Amino acid sequence: MSCNFSLPISGEPQATLDKARKAVQSQGGTFNGDTAAGNFSVSVFGNTISGSYTVSGGNMIVDISEKPFLLPCSAIEGYLKNAIGS
């Protein structure tokens, strides 16, 4: 069960990635990558959410490869949008 969505990047891509990294790490997760591409993994309530991202133009394209069955993609997208301020 994968999710794909695009998040707009406002301003410098590095600043957006720093916010995303901080959001993931604040939940005890890992975030690896640069302003071109990377991956992340975080455990929420004992369930893993993991995926990858690529930066294309003014967007961060996110591909969630693993998530809890009952957690909707829209919830993950909403959390990330809020975390990076887009």
Buried (B, 14 or more C-beta within 10 A) or exposed (E): EEBEBBBEBEEEBEBBBEBBBEBBEEEEBEBEBEBEBBBBBBEBEEEEBBBBBBBEEBBBBBEBBEBBEEBEBEBBBEBBEEBBEB
